Amino acid sequence: MPKSKDETVAKQPTKKARVQEMLSASAVSVGEIAEALAISKQAAYSLIGDVKRSGVAITGTLVEGSMRYSIAKEKRTKAKAAAFGKGAVVSAEPSTDGR
């Protein structure tokens, strides 16, 4: 018998979403991801790549001979750069410096 549309089934988060949660919580190794999701290490590498391709910046650090991956923290722009902008400003008005 088919389920009616009224029945709500709690959807489990996807593996990609779970990897993204793990990466945002703390630095994790590929082995830890593979063990937590009961997948191979190659599949864990693939999921990290999927998260990265979705636009999330991921950093990797070598800790005691093991790479640990995490989501990169956003860099704050310097106040001076934000106040003055980047590069020279060119206006369409002719200069009137008296030459």
C-alpha positions in Angstrom: 0.0 0.0 0.0 1.5 3.3 -1.0 2.2 6.0 1.7 -0.1 9.0 1.6 1.4 12.4 1.2 0.2 13.4 4.7 2.6 11.0 6.3 5.8 12.9 7.1 8.9 10.8 7.1 11.9 12.4 8.8 14.6 12.6 6.2 18.1 11.7 7.2 20.8 14.2 6.3 22.9 13.2 3.3 26.4 12.0 3.7 27.7 15.2 2.1 25.8 17.2 4.7 27.1 15.1 7.5 30.7 15.5 6.3 30.1 19.3 6.1 28.9 19.3 9.7 31.9 17.2 10.8 34.3 19.7 9.0 32.6 22.7 10.6 32.7 21.3 14.1 36.4 20.5 14.2 39.4 19.2 12.2 38.8 15.6 11.2 40.9 13.0 9.3 39.7 11.0 6.3 39.8 7.9 8.5 37.5 9.4 11.0 35.0 10.4 8.3 35.1 7.0 6.8 34.6 5.3 10.1 31.7 7.6 11.2 29.8 7.1 7.9 30.8 3.4 7.4 32.3 4.1 4.0 35.7 3.6 2.4 38.5 6.2 2.6 38.2 6.9 -1.1 34.5 7.7 -0.7 35.4 10.0 2.2 37.9 11.9 0.0 35.2 12.2 -2.7 32.7 13.6 -0.2 35.3 16.2 1.0 35.7 17.1 -2.7 32.0 17.4 -3.1 31.8 19.8 -0.2 34.7 21.8 -1.6 33.0 22.0 -5.1 29.9 23.3 -3.5 31.8 26.5 -2.6 33.0 25.8 0.9 36.6 26.7 1.5 38.4 23.7 3.1 41.8 23.7 4.7 44.1 20.8 5.5 46.8 20.6 8.2 49.3 17.9 8.8 49.1 16.9 12.5 51.3 14.1 13.7 51.6 12.6 10.2 47.9 12.7 9.5 46.0 15.2 7.4 43.2 16.9 9.2 40.6 18.8 7.3 38.3 21.6 8.4 36.2 24.4 7.0 38.4 27.6 6.6 37.4 30.5 8.7 36.5 33.6 6.7 39.2 36.3 6.7 38.1 39.7 7.9 39.1 42.5 5.6 41.3 45.2 7.0 39.5 48.4 8.0 41.8 50.5 5.8 41.2 48.3 2.7 37.4 48.4 3.4 37.4 52.1 3.8 39.4 53.0 0.7 38.6 50.1 -1.6 41.0 48.3 -3.8 43.0 49.9 -6.5 42.9 53.4 -8.0 39.6 55.1 -8.7 39.2 56.5 -12.2 36.5 59.1 -12.9 35.0 60.0 -16.2 35.5 63.7 -15.5 38.5 65.4 -17.1 41.1 66.5 -14.6 41.3 70.2 -13.8 44.9 70.4 -12.5 45.6 73.5 -14.5 47.8 72.0 -17.3 
